[in-house]
Structure formats: C-alpha cells, structure tokens
C-alpha cells in the first residue's frame, strides 16, 4: 500500500510539473518556445543510443554463446587431430635462446650494447625508432650489434638434438 501511494504521489507531481512547463513555455515573447523541440531531440538521440548499445550487446552475447557452444562441442568430441599433433619441440627451450622482443627462439642472435642478445631483425626494428635497451629502458651507448656466434651454435645444437630424438 505504501509503495502504491508513493508511486501515485510521484505521478501526481510529474503531471503538475508538466503543466507548469506548458503554461510558462510559450508565453512571454516573440513566438513559441524551442525548449520542447530540443528536449524531444535529446530524448530521441538518447533512445537511439540506447537501442544501438542494446543491439551491440545482444550481438556480443550471441557471439559469446556461439563460441561457447563450439567449445563445448569440441570438448565433447574429444581432442582434435590438430591438438593431438605433437609440437616440433617437446621440451621448453632454455630462456637464453628466446628473444626478449619476439619471445621466439632466435635464429640470428646479436648482442646489443646492454649485453643482452636479441633476434637481429627485431632489435634492428627497435633501434630504428628508439635508442634505449628493450630490457632495461636505459639509453644504449652505441647501436652496434655484434653477432652472438656462440649462442647461435648452442641454439642449433639444441634444435638438432630435438630432431634426432
């Protein structure tokens, strides 16, 4: 009962407020007031945005449901042939073999002025726009890149050992 009374009171106040706006809107000057038109335009724009947001949310939810359904179907089917195919390397490579920029095994490792080794192409791209160490962020004293022959040999030996196993 109390809730109904509060709602009725709000509706009653809302009607009184509307009457006041209509009463004071067009009296007093050179033509009709533009306030109701501007308010209607803003309301239409807000409604349009709400509809667009709702449609976008519905599309995202549908996509999410579709992906989840696909995942469940794949899970129920068991491991796929792509998932069963063994990776070329069963064991993880040593951390020193991984380029800190690309996070992949290096094939042409070079040492920069910071003492760290990087894949040549990755550090060259880095140095084309920056003069700092990708690892420390400190300025590099020079941009010369020295080939790291020892590391390259170790990587090749490690890769060769995996192919024989």
Order of alpha helices (4+ residues) and beta strands (2+ residues): alpha-alpha-alpha-beta-beta-alpha-beta-alpha
